[in-house]
Amino acid sequence: MEKEAEKTSSVPQTAASLVKKSSALSLLTLVSRVLGLLREMTKASFLGTTALSDAFSVAFLLPNLFRRLFAEGSIAVAFIPTYKEHLLENNREKTREFLSCIFTFLTFFVTLMVVAGILVAPFLVRLFGVQEYNETVFLTRVMFPFLGFISLAALFQGVLNSLHIFTPSGLAPILLNIITILSTYFLSRYTANPARAMSIGVLVGGFLSMAIQLPFVIKQGQSFFFTSLKRAISNPGTQKVLRLISPTIIGMAAYQINDLVSTALGGRAGEGVVSSLQYSLRLQELILGVFAVSIGTVLLPSLAEYAKSSQWEAYNKRLLSSINIITLITIPITFFALAQGQSLIRLLFQSRSFDETSVQLTLSAFTFHMLGMFFIALNRILAPAFYAQSDTKSPTIAGIISMIVNIILAAVLVGPMRGAGIALALSLASAVNTFLLLVFLRKNPNITLDSSSVPIYVLKIIIIAGLAVIPIHYLSPTIEAFFANKGRFISYGIPLGINLFVFLFIGIALLVVSRDRYLNSLVNMFKKRGR
């Protein structure tokens, strides 16, 4: 009985430990995502869903595409596990040499990419069929150096995260969003259009995202230097990173092709479709960034340590806790967002350039994007389980298959559903990706997750969220009618707040009654902090 009690109690402790480690990063990420939302609200106010807004969206997409391909994804997949190995060896000179070689190689490579991107911008932009072709080319060239800054920022983040330091990497996107917002408001009067002012903000913000992390890296004694390119490439650590990256680049390329195809299809589906998809995705990423990305960021170094030291029991408990915590968070949010999507979009975006057409375009995309949020969040938790063991092939295969599914579905659905069809295709493809990752996970003998506990917990949270959302369905018309025609923030903000309170009250009450162990771990953590 004692052993069983210990076994039962270890799960909440594991969950509490995970949440505690990710809570500081989650707070900073929350600030960042709120500022990101304010950035999108600023964009909505100045650009709406006009052709100029589509121009900015496409121009910003292009450097972001290569950023995800060669920077953030590669750092998470290949650099952190390899760097962790060097740290565990405790050979400072060897670690310094490896870091210097990676820094040199990355700087050289992304500089080439930036120059190439600026030169071929006219050919890249032509693929998207945007109306403001010349302006899109100009904006792309202005923002392409952002790729270089943000790639080095990702490297510095990888160093700090490997040392279990997460605060500086949480501050970086905050700076990016603040500078972009301020630039739009204060430089628009001096530029040809607000999109150019916003582009300048993105460029400056990218530089500061890199610069703010460098002092923290140096403070930790992780110094580095420029070396010859030949020396950088021949370093065994660099070669291992490149071997790990190779299949990952294929998988990440598949993911980016999804974005390219979706954007190209959206650009040809009518004015404003590309922008409405971007506004919808920003809302979704506000939630994903706060929870899934934060937990995933903290999860990878921990899993890498457990894998390298063969602590598979701790590895499995940490992974199971992560999956269930994501379930507890994302499923209720999905139910509430689907019920209150229109009010949320009107509250956040409706303004001078964001009219009724913009609201309906964004709402149609948002509804179908939210259907896939749970799967996207789960993918960001499952992928580190493979990366921590230096297994990049399994997520790559899953990514390629889901890419094919997404492209086929998007091409079929964009005709009858426009932007909503593209959003639905992404959600369905994300579900396919989740299914494949779980199948691959079960084939790994070291990973022994309880195959029945996760589906049962998912079903439980679906039932609780469904029960909690029913009163909102009947209360909303009355509450909204009472506050109607009193200004945007009162007419939509107060009813949204009341509905959220009712939803949370009922949901938490049901979790308490069901003695949810993951809720208890969260409550206990906050109690300890309050003492």
HUKATA-V29206 format. One line per field, one symbol per residue. ss: DSSP state (H for helix, E for strand, L for the rest). psi: psi as a letter, one per 20 degrees, with the letter a starting at -180 (. if undefined). Layout:
ss=???
psi=???
This chain:
ss=LHHHHHHHHHHHHHHHHHHHHHHHHHHHHHHHHHHHHHHHHHHHHHHLLLHHHHHHHHHHHHHHHHHHHHHHHHHHHHHHHHHHHHHHHLLHHHHHHHHHHHHHHHHHHHHHHHHHHHHHHHHHHHLLLLLLHHHHHHHHHHHLLHHHHHHHHHHHHHHHHHLLLLHHHHHHHHHHHHHHHHHHHHHHHHLLLHHHHHHHHHHHHHHHHHHHHHHHHHHLLLLLLLLLHHHHHHLHHHHHHHHHHHHHHHHHHHHHHHHHHHHHHHHHLLLLHHHHHHHHHHHHHHHHHHHHHHHHHHHHHHHHHHHHLLLHHHHHHHHHHHHHHHHHHHHHHHHHHHHHHHHHHHHHHLLLLLLHHHHHHHHHHHHHHHLLHHHHHHHHHHHHHHHLLLLLHHHHHHHHHHHHHHHHHHHHHHHHHLHHHHHHHHHHHHHHHHHHHHHHHHLLLLLLLLLLHHHHHHHHHHHHHHHHHHHHHHHHHHHHHHLLLLLHHHHHHHHHHHHHHHHHHHHHHHHHHLLLHHHHHHHHHHHHHHL
psi=gghhgggghhghhgghgghghigghhghhggghghhghghhgggghhclrhhghgggghhhghhghghgiegghgggggghghhgghhhkngghgggghgggggggggghgghgggghhjghhghhhikqgmgghggghghgihihggghghhhghgggghhjkoighhhhghggggghgghgghhihiirhrhhhghhggggghgghhghhhghhghhjjmqrrprqhghghiphgghgghghhghhhgghhgghhgggggggghhiiqpiggghhggghhgghggghgfgggghghgghghgggghjkmhghghggggggghghghghghhggghhhkgghgggghhpbginahggghghghggghghhjggggghhihhghhghhjknigghgggggghgggggggghgihghichhhgghgggghhgggggghhghhhiohhomqoihhghghggghggghghhighhhhhgggghhhjqkkqghghhgghggghgggggggghghhghjlphhghhgghghghhi.
